[in-house]
Amino acid sequence: MTAITDPTTIPGMAGGSGRGLMMAGLIVAFIGLCIVLIRVLRVPEYWMPLMVGVGLFLLGFIRWMTSKDS
């Protein structure tokens, strides 16, 4: 167990950049977009988990590819 030396910082937070919150917002927005597309395109609802899962995988893959050090 480690002690927090500075009470204004949270362990694991990179300077409070908000990057995690932006990613969470992107995930929620993407899920909403998938739901809207399913309703508009009249895709059966049982395809929703697959569409969301593949989309989240692709978002993660793109983020991984763009964050790699060349």
N, C-alpha and C positions, 0 to 999 in steps of 0.2 A: 504494500500500500504506500502510495506517495503522498507527501504533503504539498498543498498548494502554497507556494511562497507569496504569490501576488494575488490578492482576492479579486482583482479586476479582470483576470484572465481565466479562461476555461481550458483545461488540458484537451488537446486534440483540435482546437480551433486555430486556424492559420490567420492570426491577426484580425479575426472578425470580418473577413472579406465578403461573406455572404454567398460564397460560391455554392455551398450546400443548399441554401434556401432557393437560389436560382434554379438549381437542378431539380429540387422538389417541385417547384412551380412549373417547370417544363414538363415533368412527368405527369402532374395533374392535368395540365393543359392538353397534353397528348392523349391521355385517357378520355378526356372530354371530346376531343376531336374524333377519336375512334367511335365513340358512342354516337355522335352526330352523323358520321359517315354511314354507320350501320343503319341508322333510322332513315337517312335520305336515300341510300342505295338499296334499301329493303333487303339487306343481308340477314340471314337467320341469326338470331341472338346467340346461338351456341358457338358461333365463330368469333365472338367478341374476345374471349380470353386468348385465342390464338393471335388475333390481330394486335392486341395490346402487347402480348409477350414478344412477338416478332419486332414490333416497333420499338419497344424498350431495349431489346437486344441491339437493334441497329443504332439507336441513340447512344448506347454505351460503347458500341464498337467505334462509332465516329468520334466520340469523345476520347477514347483510348488512342485512336490513330492520330488525332490532332495534338495530343498532349505528350507524345513520345519525343524524346530527345533524338535529334537526327545525328 
